[in-house]
Amino acid sequence: MAELQYASFFIKDFLFGINVVLVREIITNAQITQVDLSKDYICGLMNLRGQIVTIIDPSIKIGIGGTNTSAKTKYIILKTSKELQSKGADNNIIQQSVEDIVGIKIDDIGDIITIDSKEIELPPANITEVDSKYIVGVVKLKEKLFLLLNIKNVLNTD
Amino acid sequence: MSLQDKELLTELISESQEHLSNIEPLLLELEQKGENIEDEKINSIFRAVHSIKGGFGFFGLKNIIDLSHTIENILSKIRDKKLKITVELIDAILKGIDKLTYLINNIDESENISIEEELQRLSIFTQDNPKANNTLQDKKDTLVKQGDNIDIFGKHNISKQKIIDALKEGKLLYQINVYHKTKFNEENLPSADLFKEWESLGDVLDILVDKEKNSAQKESSKEGTNLSVIFATVLEPDLISQALNISQEQIYLIDSQKIKQELKLAANNKNTTDSTAEKSNSKTIKKDLINKEATSDTFKEDSLRVRISLLNQLMNLAGELVLSRNQLLQNFGNTIDKYINTNNLFNIIHNELNKTFSHFSIKNTVNGKELENILKKESENLFKNILSALKIKLSEISELYPIIQNIDQVTSLLQENIMQTRLQPISILFSKFPRIVRDLAKKCNKNITLITEGQDVELDKSIIELLSDPLTHLIRNSVDHGIEDPQTRKKLGKNETGQIILKAFHESGKVNIQIIDDGAGINTQKVKDKAIQKGLVSKEQAEKLNDSEIYQFILLPGFSTAEKVSDISGRGVGMDVVKTNIEKLGGTIDISSAINKGTTITLQLPLTLAIISALIIKTEERLFAIPQVSIEELVLVRSHEITKKIERIGNSEVYRLRGKLLPLVRLANILKIPATYIDPQTKERKIDRRLRWSDRRGVAKEEDELDTLNTQNLTENRRKGEKDRRKHIINSLKIIVLRVGENLFGLVVDEVINSEEIVVKPISSYLKQCGCYAGATIMGDGRVIMIIDPNGIVKIAELKFTDLKKEEEKSKLKEKIKEDFKEYLIIDIGTQERLALELSCLSRIDKVEISHIEQVGTKEFVRYSDLSIPLIRLHNYLPLSAPQPQTDSKKHQMIIIPKTEYNVIGIAVEKLFDIVKTNVKIQQDYIKTNGITGSTIINNKLVLILDINEILFRAQKEFSNEGK
């Protein structure tokens, strides 16, 4: 019955969340270099202070259609599994991360939402647009349904 | 264990590991040379084991101590030539060393691991060997007894420190009873000088007058004193008696374990004093260890142990520095440009002043005109002032040039040197193979020698680590599958001992590692059959494959032609792992083989991982980097030459590069980017619908192209409006000739930008799937661009180089055949004979009206276009039968105009029979005379081949003679 903190963000009309521990930083206005021959859910590469970050568009991966890049577009840069290990994170958190430095493209950032693990329910069967393997669970917030993203599956290379 | 102890232990472990790695090759040498081995080498092995034993003695790790002690004994016997060097002996020692290595690597569990097997094996040899050739007494006699109840702390007054030091150095403690002639007592104490001879053998820790013995002795009226000496030495119990020349009854071995326990007990009781004592212990021990290190390897270079993580950090920092330097250089250049762009500045000033002026409505008055002039003058003055101020600024910037150059150079040197810190000689990798080959060969009952070359070749540490497994697998393959057993080899007439050569060398910027065996070679038929069996190819496809394609099957996972699977190999798991590992390093594998002769596997690896020289190119508005090491040359094909030089073979296009066929690949096609071109007039990018370069309508003229090149300003030319874009310089082909293994191919790009040193950043696993990228890098302006992997391009384009080789040979043959074939025109001049002229000698064939033929003296001339040319009849120049008389009704005369360096001449012919292409030999034996080169049979008729040049020469002479 633990309290968990999630970073929430919008992609299209959906409100998604990932464990806040996984978030390294959030970048606005970045230049993304496209990589030809890469899969469609890969937006490209970003130069983050000398390091190369692979940017993924989760909306394409999970099947809710691509997003347009607007002024509000942001990129959530995630921590690598090495970073999480050196910070002594829980194993289940480390499981969710990958070795490479990746970022995900979002339409807008939301607040940090604290929820009790009691409140997490299984995803309802009627969310047909999003494949259930990408959702760990849902939380009913006051106005919206908060979808907890299975970031590991989103970052999977299939 | 305290922290210092832990540190000590770690250091001890790494030192011991070094010792152990030095032992193995020496043992193998010992096996080979037997008794002929140099003494020094045996001593080295002995010293190494001894150091290990001594080092661990202090930590009380019994298993390690016992095992090393046993090995030491054997080595000492070998040194004394008491043991015969046999394979079994070396095997036992090697196994012992292996176990020792294992114990040391797993220090925490070393006490729980059994060493019984190794001790047993070794104990066979510690029994006395009849080969012993010394006159020492039976071993038992020379062994001193263990002394019980020797109270060294009570009776003797030795500092615990001395004891600890001695024990730590692996020395044994003895209590020796000595009878000295001199009378000593409390006033006249004995000194260590008495035992000077012993000094070289050990340390005299204390000398005590043995009161008990002395009191007992008083009655026997012997003069002299009984002394009790505590002596610390490395000498073993069986040697000490002889060494000191004292009967072994007088020597007692002190139980070191007991002493250690006593020491520990004492330590627990006296905490405060001991903690400082311990600290000084560890300091002295550390010092001792360091001293040992200094003395033992005085012939090595001064070196330092550095953490690998520190080196990695240095590498990263050097990489960042290179990036920043690139950025600095680029921005510096841009800044200069901005300052130099003064023209624009003038316009800006002028415009601004004009603007202000136009606010005033006095423009059209007389005063207004004056004002305008003044304004113009002022703006000019202003401009001049600003320019002179800028010039000062410029000179300041130009002073920065040398500084920036310096930074540039130092950065490059720094990066190079840091790279070198990570370079290690490949010998550390090669050193483990002699043992592996020896053991494996024994297991397979084969005789194999391993020869290594190029031990000094240096590679980045990370590459060496990743190479270890693949190389091991390849060597095992050679031993298991490659080299045949001695009987088979004898039957084939080969030396019964097989040979594997492991070679490393530098070539074209890459490190090559070759494994060459003189074994059975790869049976291509077997591989083909297995491939068909696995459903990888059909039977028909398999027949079309060439050797190198067949070898590629071996690299597939799960592929093996071994009939039985041994525990060494044959499961089909190894080769694809080798391939993956090598490719991870950015390398390539090449296999070549010949049945019954052997197999050669070549690995090519890049020299450095992080910073490389690359060529920046542009295609379809995207920039890419191509590693310099793969680039052979750059070729520019001008647009008017494209149709000439680009040929088609099958579905691919090739370029003929000095006789060799170079397959061409368009980078944009590989990356599936739609091809576009720039319309020279509208300067728009449009989609290029042409599929191939060779599909060009018409041929652009060379002169047009040259014009565009000769003009100083290309853009000016573009403005002139080159209507035909095919002739445009933009549409010439830029080909980058890349080398992959032994093959070359051409990558077509839009533009070559420049050459740069770039930091290779690895790409994430997501992008590795694309297959054509070797990494990414950050340009000076912060942009990310991809680094192309030529290997990947070859794979994606499915370039088949062997087909090209076939084509090359075919076309070479064609050329040759072409040369032999000649075209002849067979004519009749009204005589019986058939004459032939080489078609290449002819200019024209024409008909003239008889009326146009005029006679001047004996010569005939004919009006031909505007000229009057001589007309000759061949029968006048050749030994031929007279022509049949002409019929008067003839209106026209056919004439042939040959190609000639002399004046134009016409040859009268009656009939043209045929044009024949033949390579038939011209016989020169029978009919050889002026005007005829020989004869041949064409269409079953004898034909005389005319020597036109000779005939023309004669004709020329005649006609010019007439002139005289």
Interface residues (C-beta under 8 A of the other chain):
Chain A: Q31 T33 V35 D36 L37 S38 K39 I42 G44 L45 M46 N47 G50 Q51 I52 T54 I56 E99 D100 I101 V102 T157
Chain B: E320 L323 R622 I670 L671 K672 I673 K761 I763 S764 S765 Y766 L767 Q769 C770 G771 C772 Y773 A776 I778 G782 R783 V784 I785 M786
